[in-house]
Amino acid sequence: MTNKDLADLIFPNITKTIEDYEKMYPKRNLPESAVVTRFAPSPTGFVHMGSLLASFIERKAAKDTNGVFYLRIEDTDQERKVENGIEGITTDLKNFGITIDEGALSETEEIGAYGPYIQSKRKEIYDAFIKYFLENGMAYPCFCSKEELDEIRNAQEKRKDRIGYYGRYAKCRKIPIEDAYNKIKNGEEFIIRLKSPGDFNKKIVVKDLVKGNISFPENDLDIVIMKKDGLPTYHFAHLVDDYLMRTTHVIRGDEWVSSLPTHVQLFNMLGVKPPKYAHISPIMKEENGVKRKLSKRKDPEAAMSYYHEKGIPTEAVQLYLMTLANTNFEQWMDANKDKTIDDFEFSFNKISKSGGLFDIEKLHNISKNYLSRIKATEFYDMLVNYSKEYDEEFYELITKYKDFTIGLLNIEREQKKPRKDYSCFSEVKELVWYMYDELFDKHEKNYEFTNITDKDEIIKLMNTYIEKYYDQKDEQQDWFEKIKDLSEEFGYAREVKEYKSNPDNYKGHVGDVSTVIRVALTTKSMTPNLYDIMKLFGKERIIKRIEQLEKNI
Ligand code: GLU
């Protein structure tokens, strides 16, 4: 009786060989330097900041080298599956502009010639590889019950030995093929373990593209490669998939570093070159001077839904991710303001070894800068999309008053130092509500008058202004001259300088008067350019606002 007999007994219907699969999924026809990499989540339904960063790096590394980035769904652990788990992931990736070249699009659809990209649909392929391992004496069936495994563990604890199924503790390793054959024939339950050739007392050194050379004891654990349900374990699926999908780089969270000796060993046993590995440290957060991992449980900003709901634009999140991905990016960005992420060359050795520090303020600043530099029409389109999903009332208004809204967004934009009012779309309404009568009418009015507070004076100033000085057609300079004229008429200095040199001669200065106009029309003491606001308002609305002022102060 041979290993082959045993393998045939376990997998009677598996006729395809490894060579067949190698032909079906040939070496990719790509340049030598092309990075073929993947994002390989379990279908948990969402992507969090750490995995978004990993997938962002994967996407970027593949794009920079004309390689391939694909999405593989790792669902061999059927217990972790959640409903619509795949859709949740593909939606999050899409929302943050991370496009895939190949992989799962949904439970039933995929693109690419190296699939299936959902592990549970690859059972036949895994079986062929496990069969190959069995045939070549590199794996064996294990019949240990839970009780027997507990016994082994107890013995190890008592002797203060390493825990695990290895060496002299690997009971089923020693079962003669014939006995194993008969047990299986008699219907005994089993799993399949790797027959590890490793020696724990020997060292291997693995090169990690982020962490450098890491030295480990060789793996000598006879890890499970096929579970009772017939599906492979994660480690074995990783071997098969990353080999057949012709992955060149495995980029993933550093919780997987400790699996490296096992993974490299599996590739060696199969007789193929392992991919290059890059393990990314978790994103850190500083709280009260103490650094800790950004946590899915504790930090709302770890979930991607947070950014979507706030309306932080995709591009800003991407710029921020790039600062976390490569430590030299920020400097580059400062020196190359007119360039985009695509122009920046990503490098593995510029990934922070200790883990980037998450800084929401920085993200907001990046977002503010980004939003200040795009065209008003672009901003408008994104705002419409956002409001459609999150604020129906505002959506109705901005689509009803489209040109007006674009005009408003265009104030002090497209100039050398554009205004930086907004860091996300959810802030916009709060900042501009006074521009829309529908919102102004129902909003609580808290007029922020500063130096001039006398009600009669304010109302008189406003009425005189509209009756005597206001002219819709005025250019900004004439408009301001007229405010100066108004100031003079009421005993305020035409220039701030004049006032400062002779404060006793005046009630105040032109700045105080323009503030009155600003507050009277908007309730706010700080707004974008008043001239532009008034242009957008037009005379009728200005008069209406003065009437409302009279009623409300
Ligand atoms: N499925 C693994 C996870 O959920 C992927 C690890 C890997 O990228 O190799 O993290």
Residues whose N, C-alpha, C, O or C-beta is under 5 A from the ligand:
A	BS01	LIG	A40 P41 S42 E74 I251 R252
